Amino acid sequence: MARALEPLVVGRVIGDVINVYTPTVEMCVSYHSKQVFNGHELYPSSLVNKPRVEVLGGDMRSFFTLVMTDPDVPGPSDPYLREHLHWLVTNIPGTTDATFGKEIVNYENPRPSIGIHRFAFILFKQKSRQTITPPSSRDHFSTRSFATENDLGLPVAAVFFNAQRETAARRR
């Protein structure tokens, strides 16, 4: 298994959200100037505005779909709403960022209330520029089913971070 996938396996993103895949492009996700790394913890107060998501690979003729999801809703010990969709952007041209794509589901900032949640960014390469039908609900979203229904195949890149509810003391 590629070293790049190990944190996704340990963090159970591969398994709970997606299947094993071969990374073929790089994706850089950052909130303000803070880059997202697999398994690192970010504070919800710093996640209010949508992140910058850059596709580092492909070319301007390639298009990508970005999914941001939380597989731990309402809580990690009983995620009966798995998954909760936080953001969906399609038709992102290669070598650009998500602002050049079409936002299908608006960004919803992470606000976990119980336990430590994983928030995963999953990138798929589209076969061409295409129309994606938005899901009927943010809850009970399935990244795997979504990819199958829209003929996206396996992911080409993924990264995740952890977040938990902030106490007043942690926000200082």
Phi and psi in degrees as a GROMACS rama.xvg file:
@    title "Ramachandran Plot"
@    xaxis  label "Phi"
@    yaxis  label "Psi"
@TYPE xy
-64.4443  141.287  ALA-2
-57.014  -32.7687  ARG-3
-63.3342  -24.9542  ALA-4
-87.8486  -16.9492  LEU-5
-53.4939  -48.4008  GLU-6
-63.4327  -30.5192  PRO-7
-70.4074  -31.517  LEU-8
-74.4726  -48.3611  VAL-9
-60.8384  -40.0068  VAL-10
-80.4399  2.33004  GLY-11
59.5952  22.974  ARG-12
-70.0694  -45.3827  VAL-13
-77.2642  115.631  ILE-14
124.621  -64.016  GLY-15
-79.9984  -31.5902  ASP-16
-116.428  -47.9209  VAL-17
-133.071  167.704  ILE-18
-92.179  169.205  ASN-19
-59.7707  139.372  VAL-20
-143.615  171.188  TYR-21
-107.295  115.79  THR-22
-62.8689  130.739  PRO-23
-123.533  -12.4106  THR-24
-136.966  165.263  VAL-25
-102.216  146.837  GLU-26
-129.49  130.229  MET-27
-114.995  118.795  CYS-28
-112.555  129.889  VAL-29
-145.428  140.835  SER-30
-103.572  113.913  TYR-31
57.5986  -116.788  HIS-32
-106.929  7.00821  SER-33
-95.5962  111.685  LYS-34
-75.3435  143.314  GLN-35
-84.981  126.783  VAL-36
-120.801  147.331  PHE-37
-52.2505  124.029  ASN-38
83.0371  -7.3662  GLY-39
-72.9968  152.984  HIS-40
-96.5156  134.7  GLU-41
-120.93  150.578  LEU-42
-87.7665  133.491  TYR-43
-53.4917  -31.748  PRO-44
-64.7347  -19.6054  SER-45
-96.4766  4.86096  SER-46
-113.651  15.5226  LEU-47
-63.8001  -43.6223  VAL-48
-94.4554  147.894  ASN-49
-59.0985  146.416  LYS-50
-78.4891  168.133  PRO-51
-90.8455  125.996  ARG-52
-121.945  111.262  VAL-53
-104.16  136.196  GLU-54
-98.1108  112.377  VAL-55
-105.212  79.2258  LEU-56
156.958  172.458  GLY-57
76.0591  -159.799  GLY-58
-147.521  178.052  ASP-59
-65.8901  -12.7257  MET-60
-91.1727  -7.20972  ARG-61
-93.5521  144.769  SER-62
-125.817  147.008  PHE-63
-130.22  154.203  PHE-64
-117.441  133.124  THR-65
-112.211  130.888  LEU-66
-120.291  130.984  VAL-67
-116.759  123.833  MET-68
-140.225  154.745  THR-69
-118.117  109.442  ASP-70
-83.5606  6.23004  PRO-71
-115.219  31.8816  ASP-72
-95.234  134.694  VAL-73
-81.1467  -19.6369  PRO-74
-150.273  153.989  GLY-75
-62.307  -27.6208  PRO-76
-78.9919  -21.0374  SER-77
-147.875  74.776  ASP-78
-81.7161  59.5017  PRO-79
-69.6293  -11.4126  TYR-80
-98.3603  6.68329  LEU-81
-47.1445  134.275  ARG-82
-94.2069  162.82  GLU-83
-109.923  122.965  HIS-84
-82.0887  123.356  LEU-85
-100.504  -24.4432  HIS-86
-167.429  143.996  TRP-87
-145.519  119.71  LEU-88
-129.532  132.567  VAL-89
-120.463  171.579  THR-90
53.9297  41.196  ASN-91
-82.3628  117.838  ILE-92
-67.1012  142.612  PRO-93
-57.8839  152.47  GLY-94
66.1023  16.3403  THR-95
-123.895  -160.243  THR-96
-126.368  174.938  ASP-97
-60.6021  -21.7215  ALA-98
-65.8075  -18.0143  THR-99
-87.7971  -5.53412  PHE-100
-93.3845  -174.126  GLY-101
-106.274  116.355  LYS-102
-76.9235  113.509  GLU-103
-89.9536  -41.3155  ILE-104
-124.406  121.733  VAL-105
-60.042  149.997  ASN-106
-62.4756  131.507  TYR-107
-120.19  118.365  GLU-108
-68.5263  146.055  ASN-109
-65.3863  131.684  PRO-110
-142.129  66.8732  ARG-111
-64.3605  140.216  PRO-112
-107.564  -26.1922  SER-113
-131.75  123.463  ILE-114
73.1161  -174.328  GLY-115
-95.2022  122.527  ILE-116
-104.459  149.239  HIS-117
-99.246  136.431  ARG-118
-121.679  116.585  PHE-119
-110.438  136.814  ALA-120
-106.013  120.192  PHE-121
-119.132  128.611  ILE-122
-113.537  129.947  LEU-123
-117.285  143.895  PHE-124
-91.718  126.843  LYS-125
-81.9418  153.933  GLN-126
-72.004  -27.4938  LYS-127
-166.336  178.917  SER-128
-64.0749  130.92  ARG-129
-148.131  164.699  GLN-130
-94.2805  128.397  THR-131
-110.443  132.811  ILE-132
-85.0876  127.944  THR-133
-66.7907  147.296  PRO-134
-67.2468  157.375  PRO-135
-73.1709  -21.3071  SER-136
-150.172  151.946  SER-137
-74.8572  -33.258  ARG-138
-81.4537  154.782  ASP-139
60.7659  26.6472  HIS-140
-73.8043  146.773  PHE-141
-128.543  114.349  SER-142
-59.7795  -41.6535  THR-143
-61.6415  -49.1869  ARG-144
-63.3464  -41.5315  SER-145
-58.6334  -45.6552  PHE-146
-63.5789  -40.7954  ALA-147
-66.0862  -48.1141  THR-148
-61.352  -29.7799  GLU-149
-105.959  12.4472  ASN-150
54.1146  47.0469  ASP-151
-94.9888  -17.8695  LEU-152
74.4398  -154.858  GLY-153
-81.4058  157.484  LEU-154
-62.0167  162.286  PRO-155
-114.507  -13.867  VAL-156
-162.172  153.022  ALA-157
-158.77  150.041  ALA-158
-153.653  150.136  VAL-159
-141.393  156.775  PHE-160
-132.859  165.384  PHE-161
-108.019  150.2  ASN-162
-151.598  150.532  ALA-163
-140.489  165.099  GLN-164
-57.9734  136.629  ARG-165
-92.2261  135.989  GLU-166
-85.7938  165.508  THR-167
-57.5549  -37.2491  ALA-168
-66.281  -34.8691  ALA-169
-73.035  -24.2348  ARG-170
-77.891  -14.2875  ARG-171
